[in-house]
Amino acid sequence: MAGFGGFLQQVTPVVLTFNEAPNISRSLERLHCFDEVLVVDSGSTDETLKIVASFANTRVVTRPFDSFAGQWNFALREGGIQTEWALAMDADYILTDEFLAELSALGPSDNAVAYRLAFDYCIFGRKLSATLYPPIIALHRHKQVHYIQDGHCMRAQVVGTVGQLQSRVQHDDRKPLARWLASQAKYADQEAALLLSKPASELRIQDRLRTLMVITPWLVPLYCMTVGRGALDGWAGIYYALQRGVAEAVLALKLLEARLASRQEKQQHD
């Protein structure tokens, strides 16, 4: 990755990890051109920290996990970042040459406080034609950013101009399916709590459909295979569509469980 420089020296990539041995090496290999990479680990018990230590430009801080927003706010406020800018990364983000070239060309006169990044979603290394993974604010002047928890996701809150980088980052998670399934159960609990806490008028259209419970578990995979062009991606597209359908089905079950429990409690009190 020779030739990258300029703005990159003003940026510290920050990577959250917890048992990310299947991913972290591929991610860090693309970060050699940064002076320092901050890794915020939640107590990994696999080979993650050993792999991280093999990269000379990494520095590790450890914090027990409470929420994604909590981890990011800790990293930005107490992680000892020395540069003006931070690049918030999951351990399965892969920076392409095109992305690094665009990043290195950003000028010091830029008035932006932050930038959104868009993603190419990959299944076992194969880039999909389309994805439901939305652009997110991930490159920012870290002293002007605060993260909030929104369901199972965290969102960066900024005041000021937010730009959009044109080059995409690859999202390529290679952790086992069992790990993904376990995560979906936790995420569904958080998403269900968020959806049930808001009146329907405050929900996005897609979230209103989710609260109906019987629609999105089949509609989302159908969308992925047709509008999302997953049919063009072979088995990788089918795998992704099934993943999204399972995630929606788990959320539907959590919503139904909560509503049945609420109805039973009401009947007991009547």
N, C-alpha and C positions, 0 to 999 in steps of 0.2 A: 504493500500500500504506500510505496514511496510517492512523494509529490503532494500529499495532502498536508495542509498547514494553515496559515492565516488564522481564520476565526476559530479553528479547532482548539487553539491554545487558550481560548477564552471559555471553553466548555469543559465541564466535568460530567461524564456519564455516571449516573447513579443506578445501580442494579439491585433490585430486591431478590433475595434468594431464600429458599427453604427446600432442601433436598432436591437440588436442580442438577444433579450429576449428568442426566441425559442431555441437558441443554447448555450448561454454562460455558463449556469449552468453546463451542461453536460461536457463542455470542462474544466472548472475550477476544477471540482470535481476530475479530473485526474492529477491535478497539485499541490496537497497538499504536495508532497515530495520536492518541490522547496522552497528555502528560500523566494524568492520574485517573483511575476509575475507582469510584467509591462503591463498595459492596456492602449492603445492609442485610445481614443474615439473621434469621429468626431462630437459630439453634439447629442447624442442619446436622443430621446423624449419618449421612451417606458420605460420598467422596467429594462433595461440593467444595468444602474449604481447602482440601488438598489440591484440587484442580485450580482453584482461584490463586493459591499461593505460588503456583508454577508460572504465573504471569507477573512480570516485574513491576508493572505500573499499577497494580491493584493495592487497595487499602481496605481492610475489613473492619467494620464495627458491628457489634451484636446487640440486638434488642428483641426481647420476647414479643411475639406478635399479638396485637390486640385488634387492629383493623388496618386495612390498606392505607386509609387516610392518616392514621396514627404513625405508620411506618414512614410515609413520605414526609410528613411534617417534621418528624424527628430528624430524618436525613437532611432536610433543608435547613433546619434551625440549629441542630446540634452535631451534624456530621462533619464539621470542619472543612466545608467546601471553600476553596481559596479563589476560584474563578467567579466571574460575574454571572455566568450562565450555567445551568444544569440541564442535562438531558435525562429525563426519567425513563427508565427501561425495565421491562420484565426480562427474566433470564432467557426467554425464548425469542427475543427480538434479534434480528440479524441485519446489520447495516450494510447496504450494498455500496459498491464503488460510486454509483450515481448519486446516492444520498450523501455520501461523504464529500463528494466534489461540490454538490450544491451547498452543503453546510460550510465548507471551507471558504466559499466565495461570498458569504454574507459579510456586509460591510459594517464598520464601527459606527457609521452615521445612521444606521437603521433605527427608526423610532419605535419598532415593535417591542412590546413587553414579553411576548411569547409567540410561539408558532404551533400550529396543529400539524400532526403527522398523519398520513394515510398509510394503509397497510395492504400488503399482498399476503393473503392467508395461505399457508402451505400445509399439506398433509404428507407426512413422511418425505419431506423435501420437494414435493411437487406443488408448484404454484397453481392455485385455483383461478378459474376465469373471473370469479366474483366472490364476495364475502359479505356477511352481515356485520363484520367487525367495523365499527365506526371510526372516523378520524378522532384523535384526541389531542388535547394540549399537552405536550411532553417536553418541548424545548422552551425554557423560560429563564428570565432574570429571577433567580430563585428567591431573592429577598423581597420580591413583590408578588409572591404567590402563596396561597394557602389552599390546602386540600380539604375537601369535605367528603364524607361517606354518603353515597347515594345508592341504596340497596346494597348489592354486593360489589358495586363499582365505587371507585373514588373519582372525584372530579376536581381539576385544578381551577381555582377561583382567581381571576386576575382583573385588575382595573387598568385599562389602556388598550392599545392597538394589538390585535392578535392576527398574525400573518398565517399563510398556508404554504408549507413546503411542497414542491411539486413531485419530488422523487419519493418513492415509497419505501417503507421499512418492511422486511419480511417477518411474519409471525409464524414460527415453525416449532411447535411444541412436540417433543418426542417422548414425553413421560408416558408410562403405561396406561392403558385404558382404565384399569382399576383405580388408579390415582385420579383420573379425570372424573370417573363416576362418583367417587367419594367427595370430590370438590363440588360437584353439581348439587348434591344434597345440602351442603352448607350454603351455597349461593342461593338455592331456591328458598331456604328459610328466610334469608335476608330480603330477597326480592318480594316474597309473599308478604312479609311484614310491611314493606314499603307500599305495596299496592293496596293493601287493606287499610292503611293509615290515611289514605287520601280519598276525597270524594271523586266520583267519576268525572266531574267537570274539570278536574285538575290533571287528569291522566292524558297521556298521548293516545292517539288512536290505537296504536299497536298494543299499548298496555290495557286499554279498555277491552280489546279482543282477548287478551290474556285472562282477564278476570271472568270471562265467560267459560273458561276452562276446557270446553270441548272443541274449540276451533283451532287454536295455534299448534297443538301437537301434530296435526296432519297438514295444516296450511303452510307452516314454516318449511318443512322438508320439501313440499311440493313447490313452493316458491324458489327454494335453493336449486332444485333440479331444472326448473323452467326459466323463470325470469333471471335467476342467478346463474344460468348456463352450466349448472353442475353436470348435466348430461354430457357435456363436451369433455369433462375431466375424467371420465371412466370411473374406476373404483374409488379413486380419491374423492371425486365429487359425490358419489354415493355415501362414502364414509362420513363426509362432512354433513350431508343432508340428514343422515341418521343421527349423528351427534346432536344437531340442532333440534331434531324432533324429540329425542330423549330428554334433552334439557327442558324443553317446553312441557313435556309430559310430567316430569318430576315437579316442575313449578305448579302445574295444574293440580297434581295430587296434594301438594302442600296447601294450596288455596282451598281445596275441597276439605282437607283435614281440618283446617282452621275454622271453616264455616260449619262443619258438622259438630265440632267441639263447642262452638259458640251456641249453636242451636240446642245441643244437649244441656249446656249450662243454663240456658234460658228456661228450658222445660223443667229443670230441677227447682228453679226459683219460683215458678208459677204455682 
